[in-house]
Amino acid sequence: MDAQEFKLQVAEVVGTWIAALAVVIGGIFGVFQYLEHKSAVRVDRSMAFVERYHSDGLLMQARLRVTQSMSQHVTQINAMLTDPNIAPNELATLYHSEIVKVIKRDELSGSLEQIFTFYEQIILCRELNLCDAAVGAQFFDTDGRAFLRTFYPHICHIRKQWNNPDKYQRVLSFYIKNSDAVCKY
C-alpha cells in the first residue's frame, strides 16, 4: 500500500465517522425538536381549556348561576359555620344538608354537573400528559379546589341518589385530600 492509497483509506474512514457523527447529532436535534413541539402542543391544549372555561356559553352560564346562588346564600352558610352553639361533630352534617337544600332550591344540579365534568376533563387531560400540568395548575387548581370544597356535598348526594359511589371520583380525589371520608354523612 503506497502513501496515496493510505491517504484515501484514512479519508474514507474519517468521512464515514464524520457522517455517522452528523447523523447522531441530527437525530439528537430531531428528538429535542420533537419534544419541544410535543410540549407546545400540550400548552396549546391547556390553553384551549382555559378559553373554554372563560368563554364557552353553557359552562360560563353554569358558573354564573352557581356564583349568583352562592352570593345570595353565603351569609347564611357562614353564620351556620361559625355558630358556636353547633357542636363540631354536627357541623359537617348540617353543612351537607344546607348545601343540598340550596342546590335543590336554586336548581343548580345541572350547572354543577357541567362544572364537575369540565374539571374531570382537564384533570384527565393532565393525567394522560396531553395537557401541560403547570398551565392547568395555574388556571384551574385554585378555583377547582375552592369549588369542590364548597360543593362536595352535592357529589355525595348524587352518589347516594344514583347508587354510584364512584361518581366524580377523579375530581373529588384530585382536589380534596382524603376524599374517601367526605361522603360519610
N, C-alpha and C positions, 0 to 999 in steps of 0.2 A: 504494500500500500504506500503510495507516494504521498507527498505533502498536500497535493491538490485534492486527492480523494479523502484524506483525513479531514481537511477543512470542510469539505462538502458534507461528510458524515456528522461532524460537530455542528455545522449549521442546521442540518436536518433535525438532530436531537434537540438543539436549543429552540428551533422553530416549533417543534412538537410540544415542548414544555411550555413555551410562551402561549401557544394556542390553548393548551389544557388549562393553564392558569387563567387565561381570559374567559374561558367557558365557566370555570368555577366562580370567578369574580362576578361574571354576568348572572350566573344562577343565584348567587347570594343577593345581588342587587335586585333581581326579579322577585325573590322571596320577600325582601323588605318592601318593595313596591306593592306587592300583593297584600301584605299585612297592613300597610298604610291605607290602601284602598278599602280593605275589609273594615278597618276602624272607622273610616269616613262614612261607610255605608251604615254602620251601627249608629253613629251620631245622627245621620240623616233620618233613620227610622225613629230614633228617640225624639227628634225634633218634630216629626210628623205627629207623634202622640201629644207633644206639647201644643202644637197648633190645634189639634182636635180638642184637647182639654179646654182651650180658651176660645174656640170659635165654632165648634160643632153645635148646631142648633138644638138638638134634643138633649145632649149632655149639658150644655150651658143652661138650658131651661130647667133641667133637673137640679142642677147645682143652685140655681137661683131660688127655686121653690123650697129647697131644704134650708137655705140661708134665711129666707123670709120667715119661714115657720119657726126656726130656732130663735130668730131675733124677737119674736113675739113671746116665746116661752122661756127664754134664758133666765130672766129674773126669778121666775117661779122655780125653775130647776135648781138654780144656785141657792135659793132660800132653803130648799129641801136639803141640799148637800151640806149646808153649813148650820143646819138646825141642831143645836146642842141637845135637844130632847130626844133625838133619834139615836138609838144605840148603834154602834158601828157594825154589829153583825146584821142589823136590819137594813142598813143603808143601801147595800147592793141590791137587795130585793126590791126596795122602794124605787131605786133608780131604774132598774129594769122595767118595772111596771109603768112608771111615769113616761119613759121614752116610748114604750109600745103604745101607750094611750095617745101621746102626741102624734105619732106616726099614723095611727088609725084615724084620729080626729081630723088631721090635715091631709089625709090621703097621700102620704109620702112613699108608700111601699114601692110603687113603680119607679119613682125617681131614685130612691136609694138603691134599688137593684141595678139600675143603669150605671150608677156611680161605682157600686161594688164590682160590677162586671168590667168596667173600664180599668179599675185598679188591678183586677186579676189579669187583664190582658197585658198591661205594662209590666207587671211582675213576671209573668210568663215569658215575655219578650226578653227581659233581663236574664232570667234563669237559663234560657236557651242560648244566651250570648248573641242574640240577634239585635239587641239594643245596647246602647252604651250605659253601663251601670252608673257611672258618675253623673251623666246627664240626667238619668232617671232619678237618682237620689236628689240632685239639686232641685229638680222641678216638681217632684211628686211626694217625696217621703215625709216632709213636714205636714203637708195637707192631708196625706193619706193616714198618717199616724193619728192626727187630731180627729179626723173624720171617723176612723174606726173606734177610737176611744170613746167617742160620743155615741155612736150608733151600733155598737156590738150587740146591744140587747135585741135589736131587730133581727140580726143573724141568728141569735139563739131562738127567737120566736119562730122564725121560718123553719129552722131545723126541727123544732117540735111539731109544728103545724104540718110540714111535709114529710115528717119521719125520715129525714135525711141528715144524719149527724155530720156529714162532710160538706154540706153546702157552704160555699165561700171559705173553705178551709185555707186555701192558698193565701188569700188576702188577710185573713184573720191571723194566721200564724206568722206572716211576714211583718205585720205592723204591731202585733201585741205579743210580747214575750210571755211564755207560759199560758198560751191562749186556750189550752185544754181546760183550764179552770174557770174561764169566764162564763161559760154557759151552764153552770151548775145550779142556777137559780130558776 
